[in-house]
Amino acid sequence: MPPHPALVPALLRIGDDRLVLGHRTSEWCGHAPILEEDVALVNIALDLIGQANLVLQHAGALEGTGRDQDALAFFREAVEFRNALLCELPKGDFGVTIVRHFFHSLFSVLQWEALSRSADTTLAGIAAKALKESRYHARHSGGWVIRLGDGTDESHRRAQEAVDALWSYTGELFMQPANEADLVSAGLTPDVSTLEPAWRAQVDDVLRRATLRVPEVVWMQRGGRDGRHTEHLGHMLAEMQIVARSHPGAQW
């Protein structure tokens, strides 16, 4: 099957989510509340950046302009990134990090499951590998949500505050781009809006067990998929990209 022109933007959305969230998670290295969790978060960050590496490599190959995954990661401006706003928000406290991972990893499991059946065999192979990692991420974060929500008064309060603060950013994950109808009909990518009911059912179950409530939010944040980001992404990219931009073309 010849590459579909709309597949590259779709791959950028997938890859940018993992790249940005992976970098955010790496900021916990040496700062987690316990040593075991320090190691766990670093490994999750490595998983996410590894997934981004494969997806962006495939996007660069399909684009055919000579940009590889490194160029896409380190030499694009913030307005060229297509990650969901949820992924770029500051790391916050441990509760914010765990709740964000919980929301995104459940979405990732459903997305990778669908992409593992993609007519694009390269993407299907990436998805099959990433799915195993994302299932672990979902179990890890879900277990922590329950521990925090059903723990002390302080941990419950912080977990609920994290849910309340992040909930309005989850809707963007399920906003299906209008120009991807052909990709869906060709069996290349799923309609992400169809993934929301299964995601919501799993979220509701874990939050109930964690004695946390679902916020009453109707309006959802959006913009990241179209390159309209918060100021936080620009600051993050300045840190993430400085070495590559200071030594362009360097070989390590």
Order of alpha helices (4+ residues) and beta strands (2+ residues): alpha-alpha-alpha-alpha-alpha-alpha-alpha-alpha-alpha-alpha
